[in-house]
Amino acid sequence: MFSITVRDHLMVAHSFRGAVFGPAQRLHGATFIVDATFRRPELDADNIVVDIGLATQELAGVVGELNYRNLDDEPAFAGTNTSTEALAKVIADRLADRVQAGNLGEGARELTGISVTLHESHIAWASYERAL
């Protein structure tokens, strides 16, 4: 399996519901390094997985929709604990939508998977992987 990974970062505010979250139930900020990995079993006619420039651009677009937002105020997240795991899925799903819309080029339609990892720090991160 071949893969390429592109990186961006994301800063949000949010809070959680539930005793398991302790003090994070209060409004707080979070900064994530975002890695998006695109996979396919064979390289395309240009001998690449996907155009890295387009992948970087589309990740920036997805991150830009969330960056500097209080996720508690965003209708898309109403009633949702925006955990690191949940945000990784949201980003992966939004990237998949962009692949299917052709934003990463026609060759990207042959991608078979995307995974997104959100790094909370140098010692903790969460990922979500999905098929295309």
C-alpha positions as CSV (number, residue, x, y, z in Angstrom):
1,M,0.0,0.0,0.0
2,F,1.3,3.4,-0.9
3,S,0.6,6.6,1.1
4,I,1.4,10.2,1.4
5,T,0.8,12.4,4.4
6,V,0.2,16.1,4.6
7,R,0.1,18.3,7.7
8,D,-1.6,21.4,9.1
9,H,-2.7,22.6,12.5
10,L,-6.0,23.6,14.1
11,M,-6.9,25.7,17.1
12,V,-10.4,25.5,18.6
13,A,-12.3,26.2,21.8
14,H,-14.8,23.6,23.1
15,S,-16.1,22.0,26.3
16,F,-17.3,18.5,27.1
17,R,-20.3,17.0,28.8
18,G,-19.8,14.1,31.2
19,A,-17.9,13.5,34.4
20,V,-15.2,11.4,32.6
21,F,-13.9,14.7,31.2
22,G,-13.2,16.3,34.6
23,P,-12.1,19.9,34.3
24,A,-12.4,19.7,30.5
25,Q,-16.1,20.1,31.0
26,R,-15.4,23.8,31.2
27,L,-14.7,25.8,28.1
28,H,-11.0,25.4,27.1
29,G,-8.8,25.7,24.0
30,A,-7.1,22.9,22.1
31,T,-4.4,23.1,19.5
32,F,-3.9,20.1,17.2
33,I,-1.3,19.1,14.6
34,V,-3.4,17.5,11.9
35,D,-1.9,14.7,9.7
36,A,-4.0,13.5,6.7
37,T,-2.8,10.3,5.0
38,F,-4.1,9.2,1.6
39,R,-3.7,5.5,0.6
40,R,-3.9,3.4,-2.6
41,P,-2.5,0.0,-3.6
42,E,-1.0,1.2,-6.9
43,L,0.5,4.5,-8.0
44,D,-1.4,6.4,-10.7
45,A,-0.3,7.1,-14.3
46,D,2.0,9.9,-12.9
47,N,3.6,7.5,-10.4
48,I,2.0,9.3,-7.4
49,V,-0.6,8.6,-4.7
50,V,-2.2,12.0,-5.1
51,D,-0.9,15.5,-5.9
52,I,0.6,16.6,-2.6
53,G,-0.1,20.3,-3.4
54,L,-3.8,19.5,-3.9
55,A,-3.9,17.3,-0.8
56,T,-2.3,20.2,1.2
57,Q,-4.7,22.7,-0.2
58,E,-7.8,20.6,0.6
59,L,-6.7,19.8,4.1
60,A,-6.2,23.5,4.7
61,G,-9.7,24.1,3.4
62,V,-11.2,21.6,5.8
63,V,-9.1,22.8,8.7
64,G,-10.0,26.4,7.8
65,E,-13.7,25.6,8.3
66,L,-13.0,24.7,12.0
67,N,-10.0,26.9,12.9
68,Y,-10.4,29.6,15.5
69,R,-14.0,28.5,16.3
70,N,-15.7,27.7,19.5
71,L,-17.1,24.3,18.5
72,D,-19.8,24.6,21.1
73,D,-21.3,27.3,19.0
74,E,-21.2,25.5,15.7
75,P,-24.5,23.9,14.6
76,A,-22.8,20.9,13.0
77,F,-21.6,19.9,16.5
78,A,-24.8,20.5,18.5
79,G,-25.1,17.9,21.2
80,T,-21.7,16.3,20.3
81,N,-18.7,15.9,22.5
82,T,-16.0,17.2,20.1
83,S,-13.3,14.8,21.3
84,T,-10.1,14.4,19.5
85,E,-11.4,11.1,18.1
86,A,-14.6,12.7,16.9
87,L,-12.8,15.6,15.3
88,A,-10.5,13.2,13.4
89,K,-13.5,11.5,11.9
90,V,-15.1,14.9,10.9
91,I,-11.9,15.9,9.1
92,A,-11.5,12.5,7.4
93,D,-15.2,12.6,6.2
94,R,-14.9,16.1,4.9
95,L,-11.7,15.2,3.0
96,A,-13.5,12.1,1.6
97,D,-16.3,14.4,0.3
98,R,-13.6,16.6,-1.4
99,V,-12.0,13.5,-3.0
100,Q,-15.4,12.4,-4.3
101,A,-16.1,15.9,-5.6
102,G,-12.9,15.7,-7.7
103,N,-11.1,18.5,-5.7
104,L,-7.9,16.4,-5.5
105,G,-8.0,15.5,-9.2
106,E,-9.4,12.7,-11.2
107,G,-6.5,10.3,-10.2
108,A,-7.6,10.7,-6.6
109,R,-10.8,8.9,-7.3
110,E,-8.7,5.7,-7.1
111,L,-7.7,6.3,-3.5
112,T,-8.8,3.5,-1.2
113,G,-8.4,5.1,2.2
114,I,-7.8,8.2,4.2
115,S,-6.7,8.4,7.8
116,V,-6.5,11.5,9.9
117,T,-4.4,11.9,13.1
118,L,-4.9,14.7,15.5
119,H,-1.9,15.2,17.8
120,E,-2.9,16.9,21.1
121,S,0.7,16.9,22.2
122,H,4.0,15.1,21.7
123,I,2.7,12.3,23.9
124,A,-1.0,11.9,22.9
125,W,-2.9,11.7,19.7
126,A,-6.0,10.0,18.2
127,S,-6.7,8.8,14.7
128,Y,-9.6,7.8,12.4
129,E,-9.2,5.7,9.3
130,R,-11.9,5.2,6.6
131,A,-12.2,3.5,3.3
132,L,-13.1,5.4,0.1
